[in-house]
C-alpha cells in the first residue's frame, strides 16, 4: 500500500478530523502576504502593491485529554519584512533604505511579533486569543494568518467564521490536497456598500477566494491562498480595477520544541501561558487609518468653488469638483455642512444644494432640511434643485421619502414646488420598490397618499401633478387609474395618462390595457386628440401586438386626419427599418394587398418618426428617436426627442424632451383639425432625464399669454433643467483575507444644461423649435488597499463634454408645408487618466501615470431621406428671403 493511501486512510479513521500537530515539536514556516492593485486585464508584474514576509513558528500547547480533536496552538510571527511586491529601481521604491521598524513603527512591530493562540476544534478555529490593547491593524494581520489554519479534511460545504466574516465555504479533498473555496458574496459583514439605482450606470463586480492546502504527516506542508476582486463600469468595461490578495505559508523545518502544558481546561492553559490573553472573534475588527493632512470641508469648498460658477456648469471640471465635494460632505458633520450653506451667496448656493443632497447621508439630509423653508417662496430655485437632486438619488433612504411626504402634507408656499414634491415622491417610490422596499411604511404611506388624493382631485392641475407622480412611480396597481384618465380624461390629462402607461414594461400591459388603447386609437367610444391616439398606437405596437391589431391599425391609415396619416405611416416604416419587435407581425400583415396598397402608402404630409443608433458598442448601445406630429395647418402639435441606452438585459431612458402645442391655428387664421376646435392655446415642454420625469415647463397658456409673449419674445430658449447630477455612485469596502481593508469607489457626475424654445415669425409664416442639450461628464474611480503603514491603489478618471441640438424648422406658407429637422452634435473631447500609487504615512509616495486624449468628431445624425430633401428646400428658400424673427 502506498504511503499516500496510508495517509488518507489515517485521516479517515484516525484521531482527528482537522490538522494534527505532534507533541513537543516546533514547526517553522515562511509566510508572505501580498497585495496587487491594477487595471482588470493587466499582468501583475507592473502592479502597485506590497509584500509582508516573515517567519512563523507554530507549536502545540495543549491537547484535550478527553478529545484529540481539541487543540491549543501557539503561532508567532518573526523577522517581519516589508517590501515592494514587484522589483523596482531604488529611486521608485518607497521602502528603500528604511528598516521594517521605521516603516511599521516600533510599537506596531512589537505587537505584530507577539504570539497569538488559537483553539482548533475539528479543524475549525473555535477561539482566537490575543492581547486586548493591540492596534486593530496588527490584530487583523494576525487574524489573516490564523484563518489559514482553519481546515476541514472531508469534502463538503459549511458556514465558517474567519477574518472575512461568516461565509459559505466548500471543501474539495483529493489525497493529500485540500481546496477551500469561499463564496465572498455570501459573507455576513457590516462593511459599507452601496450601488447606483440603474444597472447600466452601475459597476459590475466579481469576487473569488480559493485556498489550496498540501498536507504531510497529518499536518500542513504548504498553503497557497488567493482572493480576486474585480470592478468594471457597466457602460465602459475598459474602465475598471482589480485587487489581488495572495498568502503563502510554507513549512521549512520541524524541530524539537516545548512540552505540552498539563491541564483539564483551556482557560487554565491560557492563564498559565499569559493571563493578559483575551478571547476574541476571528472576524476582522473595523479599522480605518486617519487622514492627517486632509483639508476641512470649508477649505475644500474654497479650493473648488470657482469651478461651480453657473456659467461653467457644462464643463467637466464642474462635474469633477462636484464629485470630490460629495466625497467630503459624506465625511462631514451636520454643523460643518450648514456652515457652508449659510455662508454662500445665491449664485453658488444651487450647486451647493445639488452636492449636499446628492451626498445622501443622514447628516447632509438633516442640514439641508433645516436650511430650506418650504413656506418661503423666495427660495424657490433652491427648493427645486434640492427636490430634483432627491429625484436623481442613487440609493435613496426611507427617511428621505418620509421627509418629503411630511413636507408635502405641510405648508408649501409655491404651487410649483408642491407639484415637484409629489413628482419626486413618485420617483423615490419606484427606486425603493426596485430595491424590494415596497412594503416599507414610508413607501406604503406615500403610495396611499398619491392614489387617494388623485381619486379626490377635481382641478385639472391637481390631477396632472398626481398623474406625473404615477408616471415616475410605475406602480402596477396604478394601471387601472391611468386607463380611466387616458380614456375619459380631456386633452392634456388624457395624453399624460397615456404617456405614463407607455413607460411601463410591456409585461405589465394586460389584455385590458391593450383593449383600452385600441378603443382610444380607433375612437370607439369618443373622439380623442391626435396626440393621445398616436401614443395609444405606439403602446399597442410596442407590446407584442396580434396580427389583427396590426392589421386594424394599418387599415385605418387613409381614414385619419392628413398629418396623422403621415405620422402613422412613418411609425410603421420606422418599425420595419429599425427591426423593432413588432416588425415580424407588420411584415406578415403587409402581405395582404388590401392593406399594402399605393393609395394607403403614398399619403402626403410632413409628420414623421425615425429611430437610429448614436453608438453601438460591446458594452452598451444608444439610440436616438425623433418623432414630430403636426396639425393640418402646419403648426406643431408635438415633437418628441428620445435617447435610450441599453445593454443585453436592461434599458435606461437617458433623455426625453417633448414640446407640445395646441390651439394655435387662430394665429395664422387656419382651420383646426376635427375634434380640436375648442382647444385652449398652449405650448410647453416636458423632459425625462435618466428615467426621472421632471415637472413640465409652460411656454404660454391661453391666447392673451401667447400674444404678450410673442410681442416680448427675445428668441432665448427657456431652461428646463440645469445642474449637477450624480449618475454613478458605487462604494464597496472589503476585508482582505491577509488582514488589510480595501475599498473600491466609483463616482460619475454629469453637469447638464437643457433648454428649449419655440419661436414664430408671422411675417415669414415660419416656426422653429430648438432643444439644446449641453452635457459634461466626469467619472472617478479609486481602488485602494489600506494598511496602517502603507496605502496602495489606483485612480482612474474619464471625462468628456458634448452638445446635442435638435432643431425643427417649419414653413407653413404653402401645403404641404416644408419641415426640416436637424440633430447635430459638436466635436466631443474625451480624456482618460490612470494613476497607480503607493504611499507611506511620512508622505513618501510612488506614482505611475498614463493618460489618453481623443476627440469624437461631431456629426449631423441621419434622418430619413425625405427630411434631407426638405431641408435643402427650406434653407434654399431662407437664403433667398433673408430677414429676422418677428
BELKATA-V836022 format. One record per residue. N is the residue number from 1. RES is the residue in three letters. NEAR is the number of other ideal C-beta (glycine too) atoms within 10 Angstrom. Layout:
# BELKATA-V836022
N;RES;NEAR, N;RES;NEAR
This chain:
# BELKATA-V836022
1;UNK;6, 2;UNK;8, 3;UNK;9, 4;UNK;10, 5;UNK;10, 6;UNK;10, 7;UNK;16, 8;UNK;16, 9;UNK;11, 10;UNK;14, 11;UNK;20, 12;UNK;9, 13;UNK;7, 14;UNK;13, 15;UNK;11, 16;UNK;20, 17;UNK;18, 18;UNK;20, 19;UNK;21, 20;UNK;22, 21;UNK;23, 22;UNK;13, 23;UNK;11, 24;UNK;12, 25;UNK;15, 26;UNK;17, 27;UNK;21, 28;UNK;16, 29;UNK;23, 30;UNK;15, 31;UNK;22, 32;UNK;17, 33;UNK;25, 34;UNK;21, 35;UNK;26, 36;UNK;24, 37;UNK;27, 38;UNK;21, 39;UNK;20, 40;UNK;14, 41;UNK;10, 42;UNK;16, 43;UNK;9, 44;UNK;15, 45;UNK;10, 46;UNK;13, 47;UNK;22, 48;UNK;26, 49;UNK;23, 50;UNK;24, 51;UNK;18, 52;UNK;28, 53;UNK;16, 54;UNK;21, 55;UNK;15, 56;UNK;20, 57;UNK;16, 58;UNK;23, 59;UNK;21, 60;UNK;24, 61;UNK;22, 62;UNK;24, 63;UNK;21, 64;UNK;16, 65;UNK;10, 66;UNK;7, 67;UNK;12, 68;UNK;13, 69;UNK;16, 70;UNK;18, 71;UNK;25, 72;UNK;24, 73;UNK;21, 74;UNK;19, 75;UNK;21, 76;UNK;17, 77;UNK;22, 78;UNK;13, 79;UNK;11, 80;UNK;19, 81;UNK;15, 82;UNK;22, 83;UNK;18, 84;UNK;18, 85;UNK;22, 86;UNK;16, 87;UNK;8, 88;UNK;17, 89;UNK;7, 90;UNK;8, 91;UNK;7, 92;UNK;12, 93;UNK;17, 94;UNK;20, 95;UNK;23, 96;UNK;13, 97;UNK;7, 98;UNK;15, 99;UNK;11, 100;UNK;20, 101;UNK;13, 102;UNK;15, 103;UNK;22, 104;UNK;24, 105;UNK;16, 106;UNK;9, 107;UNK;12, 108;UNK;20, 109;UNK;19, 110;UNK;13, 111;UNK;20, 112;UNK;23, 113;UNK;15, 114;UNK;16, 115;UNK;19, 116;UNK;21, 117;UNK;23, 118;UNK;25, 119;UNK;21, 120;UNK;25, 121;UNK;16, 122;UNK;15, 123;UNK;20, 124;UNK;20, 125;UNK;24, 126;UNK;16, 127;UNK;17, 128;UNK;24, 129;UNK;22, 130;UNK;22, 131;UNK;17, 132;UNK;9, 133;UNK;8, 134;UNK;18, 135;UNK;16, 136;UNK;15, 137;UNK;23, 138;UNK;25, 139;UNK;23, 140;UNK;23, 141;UNK;26, 142;UNK;28, 143;UNK;28, 144;UNK;26, 145;UNK;25, 146;UNK;22, 147;UNK;26, 148;UNK;27, 149;UNK;21, 150;UNK;21, 151;UNK;22, 152;UNK;22, 153;UNK;21, 154;UNK;11, 155;UNK;12, 156;UNK;10, 157;UNK;12, 158;UNK;11, 159;UNK;11, 160;UNK;21, 161;UNK;20, 162;UNK;27, 163;UNK;28, 164;UNK;27, 165;UNK;19, 166;UNK;14, 167;UNK;21, 168;UNK;16, 169;UNK;23, 170;UNK;15, 171;UNK;20, 172;UNK;13, 173;UNK;19, 174;UNK;9, 175;UNK;13, 176;UNK;16, 177;UNK;12, 178;UNK;23, 179;UNK;14, 180;UNK;22, 181;UNK;16, 182;UNK;23, 183;UNK;14, 184;UNK;22, 185;UNK;11, 186;UNK;13, 187;UNK;23, 188;UNK;12, 189;UNK;17, 190;UNK;9, 191;UNK;17, 192;UNK;10, 193;UNK;15, 194;UNK;11, 195;UNK;19, 196;UNK;20, 197;UNK;22, 198;UNK;22, 199;UNK;16, 200;UNK;23, 201;UNK;26, 202;UNK;21, 203;UNK;25, 204;UNK;14, 205;UNK;18, 206;UNK;13, 207;UNK;17, 208;UNK;14, 209;UNK;21, 210;UNK;15, 211;UNK;23, 212;UNK;15, 213;UNK;24, 214;UNK;15, 215;UNK;22, 216;UNK;12, 217;UNK;14, 218;UNK;17, 219;UNK;16, 220;UNK;22, 221;UNK;15, 222;UNK;15, 223;UNK;22, 224;UNK;15, 225;UNK;22, 226;UNK;16, 227;UNK;24, 228;UNK;16, 229;UNK;23, 230;UNK;18, 231;UNK;23, 232;UNK;21, 233;UNK;25, 234;UNK;20, 235;UNK;23, 236;UNK;16, 237;UNK;15, 238;UNK;14, 239;UNK;22, 240;UNK;23, 241;UNK;27, 242;UNK;22, 243;UNK;28, 244;UNK;20, 245;UNK;25, 246;UNK;21, 247;UNK;23, 248;UNK;18, 249;UNK;22, 250;UNK;15, 251;UNK;19, 252;UNK;10, 253;UNK;8, 254;UNK;15, 255;UNK;10, 256;UNK;7, 257;UNK;19, 258;UNK;13, 259;UNK;9, 260;UNK;16, 261;UNK;15, 262;UNK;10, 263;UNK;17, 264;UNK;11, 265;UNK;10, 266;UNK;21, 267;UNK;10, 268;UNK;13, 269;UNK;20, 270;UNK;23, 271;UNK;12, 272;UNK;13, 273;UNK;17, 274;UNK;12, 275;UNK;8, 276;UNK;12, 277;UNK;18, 278;UNK;13, 279;UNK;14, 280;UNK;18, 281;UNK;14, 282;UNK;22, 283;UNK;21, 284;UNK;25, 285;UNK;14, 286;UNK;13, 287;UNK;18, 288;UNK;12, 289;UNK;14, 290;UNK;6, 291;UNK;8, 292;UNK;7, 293;UNK;6, 294;UNK;11, 295;UNK;12, 296;UNK;12, 297;UNK;18, 298;UNK;14, 299;UNK;10, 300;UNK;19, 301;UNK;23, 302;UNK;12, 303;UNK;13, 304;UNK;19, 305;UNK;16, 306;UNK;11, 307;UNK;20, 308;UNK;24, 309;UNK;13, 310;UNK;13, 311;UNK;8, 312;UNK;15, 313;UNK;22, 314;UNK;19, 315;UNK;18, 316;UNK;22, 317;UNK;17, 318;UNK;27, 319;UNK;30, 320;UNK;22, 321;UNK;26, 322;UNK;26, 323;UNK;23, 324;UNK;18, 325;UNK;28, 326;UNK;23, 327;UNK;16, 328;UNK;21, 329;UNK;25, 330;UNK;14, 331;UNK;13, 332;UNK;22, 333;UNK;14, 334;UNK;16, 335;UNK;9, 336;UNK;17, 337;UNK;26, 338;UNK;18, 339;UNK;17, 340;UNK;23, 341;UNK;17, 342;UNK;11, 343;UNK;11, 344;UNK;17, 345;UNK;6, 346;UNK;9, 347;UNK;11, 348;UNK;16, 349;UNK;19, 350;UNK;21, 351;UNK;26, 352;UNK;23, 353;UNK;27, 354;UNK;26, 355;UNK;27, 356;UNK;26, 357;UNK;27, 358;UNK;26, 359;UNK;24, 360;UNK;22, 361;UNK;18, 362;UNK;11, 363;UNK;19, 364;UNK;21, 365;UNK;20, 366;UNK;16, 367;UNK;26, 368;UNK;23, 369;UNK;17, 370;UNK;13, 371;UNK;18, 372;UNK;20, 373;UNK;14, 374;UNK;20, 375;UNK;11, 376;UNK;12, 377;UNK;14, 378;UNK;10, 379;UNK;21, 380;UNK;14, 381;UNK;13, 382;UNK;20, 383;UNK;24, 384;UNK;22, 385;UNK;23, 386;UNK;25, 387;UNK;26, 388;UNK;24, 389;UNK;24, 390;UNK;25, 391;UNK;27, 392;UNK;25, 393;UNK;22, 394;UNK;22, 395;UNK;17, 396;UNK;23, 397;UNK;18, 398;UNK;15, 399;UNK;12, 400;UNK;23, 401;UNK;26, 402;UNK;17, 403;UNK;17, 404;UNK;24, 405;UNK;20, 406;UNK;12, 407;UNK;19, 408;UNK;21, 409;UNK;11, 410;UNK;10, 411;UNK;9, 412;UNK;18, 413;UNK;15, 414;UNK;18, 415;UNK;12, 416;UNK;15, 417;UNK;21, 418;UNK;18, 419;UNK;21, 420;UNK;26, 421;UNK;25, 422;UNK;25, 423;UNK;28, 424;UNK;31, 425;UNK;27, 426;UNK;27, 427;UNK;28, 428;UNK;27, 429;UNK;27, 430;UNK;20, 431;UNK;24, 432;UNK;25, 433;UNK;18, 434;UNK;12, 435;UNK;12, 436;UNK;8, 437;UNK;17, 438;UNK;14, 439;UNK;9, 440;UNK;18, 441;UNK;10, 442;UNK;22, 443;UNK;23, 444;UNK;12, 445;UNK;15, 446;UNK;25, 447;UNK;21, 448;UNK;10, 449;UNK;17, 450;UNK;27, 451;UNK;17, 452;UNK;11, 453;UNK;16, 454;UNK;20, 455;UNK;9, 456;UNK;8, 457;UNK;15, 458;UNK;6, 459;UNK;8, 460;UNK;13, 461;UNK;10, 462;UNK;17, 463;UNK;20, 464;UNK;21, 465;UNK;24, 466;UNK;25, 467;UNK;27, 468;UNK;25, 469;UNK;30, 470;UNK;30, 471;UNK;25, 472;UNK;26, 473;UNK;26, 474;UNK;21, 475;UNK;21, 476;UNK;11, 477;UNK;10, 478;UNK;24, 479;UNK;20, 480;UNK;12, 481;UNK;19, 482;UNK;25, 483;UNK;20, 484;UNK;12, 485;UNK;23, 486;UNK;29, 487;UNK;20, 488;UNK;12, 489;UNK;21, 490;UNK;14, 491;UNK;19, 492;UNK;22, 493;UNK;17, 494;UNK;23, 495;UNK;26, 496;UNK;25, 497;UNK;27, 498;UNK;27, 499;UNK;25, 500;UNK;26, 501;UNK;26, 502;UNK;17, 503;UNK;18, 504;UNK;19, 505;UNK;10, 506;UNK;12, 507;UNK;8, 508;UNK;14, 509;UNK;20, 510;UNK;14, 511;UNK;7, 512;UNK;11, 513;UNK;22, 514;UNK;19, 515;UNK;12, 516;UNK;25, 517;UNK;29, 518;UNK;19, 519;UNK;16, 520;UNK;24, 521;UNK;24, 522;UNK;17, 523;UNK;14, 524;UNK;11, 525;UNK;11, 526;UNK;11, 527;UNK;9, 528;UNK;25, 529;UNK;20, 530;UNK;26, 531;UNK;23, 532;UNK;26, 533;UNK;27, 534;UNK;26, 535;UNK;27, 536;UNK;28, 537;UNK;24, 538;UNK;21, 539;UNK;26, 540;UNK;23, 541;UNK;24, 542;UNK;15, 543;UNK;22, 544;UNK;14, 545;UNK;23, 546;UNK;11, 547;UNK;12, 548;UNK;11, 549;UNK;21, 550;UNK;23, 551;UNK;19, 552;UNK;17, 553;UNK;24, 554;UNK;21, 555;UNK;15, 556;UNK;18, 557;UNK;20, 558;UNK;15, 559;UNK;10, 560;UNK;19, 561;UNK;17, 562;UNK;18, 563;UNK;25, 564;UNK;26, 565;UNK;19, 566;UNK;23, 567;UNK;29, 568;UNK;28, 569;UNK;22, 570;UNK;20, 571;UNK;23, 572;UNK;23, 573;UNK;16, 574;UNK;21, 575;UNK;23, 576;UNK;13, 577;UNK;13, 578;UNK;15, 579;UNK;9, 580;UNK;15, 581;UNK;13, 582;UNK;21, 583;UNK;16, 584;UNK;11, 585;UNK;19, 586;UNK;21, 587;UNK;13, 588;UNK;12, 589;UNK;21, 590;UNK;16, 591;UNK;8, 592;UNK;13, 593;UNK;7, 594;UNK;9, 595;UNK;18, 596;UNK;13, 597;UNK;11, 598;UNK;6, 599;UNK;8, 600;UNK;17, 601;UNK;15, 602;UNK;9, 603;UNK;17, 604;UNK;10, 605;UNK;22, 606;UNK;25, 607;UNK;26, 608;UNK;24, 609;UNK;24, 610;UNK;23, 611;UNK;18, 612;UNK;16, 613;UNK;12, 614;UNK;17, 615;UNK;11, 616;UNK;9, 617;UNK;11, 618;UNK;9, 619;UNK;17, 620;UNK;21, 621;UNK;15, 622;UNK;17, 623;UNK;18, 624;UNK;21, 625;UNK;16, 626;UNK;23, 627;UNK;22, 628;UNK;26, 629;UNK;26, 630;UNK;29, 631;UNK;27, 632;UNK;21, 633;UNK;18, 634;UNK;24, 635;UNK;22, 636;UNK;24, 637;UNK;24, 638;UNK;22, 639;UNK;25, 640;UNK;21, 641;UNK;24, 642;UNK;17, 643;UNK;18, 644;UNK;17, 645;UNK;21, 646;UNK;15, 647;UNK;16, 648;UNK;7, 649;UNK;7, 650;UNK;13, 651;UNK;16, 652;UNK;20, 653;UNK;18, 654;UNK;23, 655;UNK;22, 656;UNK;20, 657;UNK;24, 658;UNK;21, 659;UNK;26, 660;UNK;21, 661;UNK;24, 662;UNK;24, 663;UNK;21, 664;UNK;24, 665;UNK;20, 666;UNK;11, 667;UNK;17, 668;UNK;15, 669;UNK;7, 670;UNK;15, 671;UNK;11, 672;UNK;18, 673;UNK;20, 674;UNK;11, 675;UNK;15, 676;UNK;20, 677;UNK;10, 678;UNK;8, 679;UNK;19, 680;UNK;12, 681;UNK;19, 682;UNK;20, 683;UNK;23, 684;UNK;19, 685;UNK;25, 686;UNK;22, 687;UNK;22, 688;UNK;20, 689;UNK;22, 690;UNK;19, 691;UNK;22, 692;UNK;24, 693;UNK;26, 694;UNK;24, 695;UNK;23, 696;UNK;18, 697;UNK;18, 698;UNK;12, 699;UNK;19, 700;UNK;20, 701;UNK;14, 702;UNK;12, 703;UNK;15, 704;UNK;10, 705;UNK;15, 706;UNK;22, 707;UNK;13, 708;UNK;12, 709;UNK;15, 710;UNK;15, 711;UNK;8, 712;UNK;8, 713;UNK;16, 714;UNK;9, 715;UNK;13, 716;UNK;9, 717;UNK;17, 718;UNK;13, 719;UNK;13, 720;UNK;22, 721;UNK;21, 722;UNK;18, 723;UNK;22, 724;UNK;27, 725;UNK;24, 726;UNK;25, 727;UNK;25, 728;UNK;25, 729;UNK;26, 730;UNK;24, 731;UNK;19, 732;UNK;20, 733;UNK;17, 734;UNK;23, 735;UNK;26, 736;UNK;26, 737;UNK;26, 738;UNK;26, 739;UNK;27, 740;UNK;29, 741;UNK;21, 742;UNK;23, 743;UNK;19, 744;UNK;26, 745;UNK;18, 746;UNK;26, 747;UNK;25, 748;UNK;27, 749;UNK;30, 750;UNK;23, 751;UNK;29, 752;UNK;24, 753;UNK;18, 754;UNK;21, 755;UNK;19, 756;UNK;25, 757;UNK;19, 758;UNK;26, 759;UNK;18, 760;UNK;23, 761;UNK;16, 762;UNK;12, 763;UNK;11, 764;UNK;18, 765;UNK;15, 766;UNK;23, 767;UNK;25, 768;UNK;18, 769;UNK;24, 770;UNK;18, 771;UNK;25, 772;UNK;18, 773;UNK;24, 774;UNK;19, 775;UNK;21, 776;UNK;26, 777;UNK;22, 778;UNK;26, 779;UNK;25, 780;UNK;21, 781;UNK;25, 782;UNK;19, 783;UNK;27, 784;UNK;20, 785;UNK;27, 786;UNK;18, 787;UNK;24, 788;UNK;20, 789;UNK;22, 790;UNK;23, 791;UNK;19, 792;UNK;27, 793;UNK;24, 794;UNK;25, 795;UNK;18, 796;UNK;22, 797;UNK;19, 798;UNK;21, 799;UNK;21, 800;UNK;19, 801;UNK;22, 802;UNK;18, 803;UNK;17, 804;UNK;22, 805;UNK;15, 806;UNK;22, 807;UNK;14, 808;UNK;21, 809;UNK;20, 810;UNK;24, 811;UNK;23, 812;UNK;23, 813;UNK;12, 814;UNK;9, 815;UNK;13, 816;UNK;15, 817;UNK;22, 818;UNK;24, 819;UNK;25, 820;UNK;22, 821;UNK;25, 822;UNK;17, 823;UNK;21, 824;UNK;13, 825;UNK;18, 826;UNK;14, 827;UNK;12, 828;UNK;18, 829;UNK;14, 830;UNK;15, 831;UNK;16, 832;UNK;18, 833;UNK;15, 834;UNK;20, 835;UNK;16, 836;UNK;24, 837;UNK;19, 838;UNK;25, 839;UNK;16, 840;UNK;17, 841;UNK;15, 842;UNK;11, 843;UNK;8, 844;UNK;15, 845;UNK;11, 846;UNK;18, 847;UNK;12, 848;UNK;15, 849;UNK;10, 850;UNK;10, 851;UNK;10, 852;UNK;10, 853;UNK;10, 854;UNK;11, 855;UNK;11, 856;UNK;14, 857;UNK;9, 858;UNK;13, 859;UNK;12, 860;UNK;12, 861;UNK;17, 862;UNK;12, 863;UNK;20, 864;UNK;18, 865;UNK;8, 866;UNK;14, 867;UNK;18, 868;UNK;13, 869;UNK;11, 870;UNK;23, 871;UNK;18, 872;UNK;11, 873;UNK;13, 874;UNK;17, 875;UNK;14, 876;UNK;10, 877;UNK;14, 878;UNK;16, 879;UNK;8, 880;UNK;7, 881;UNK;10, 882;UNK;7, 883;UNK;9, 884;UNK;8, 885;UNK;14, 886;UNK;14
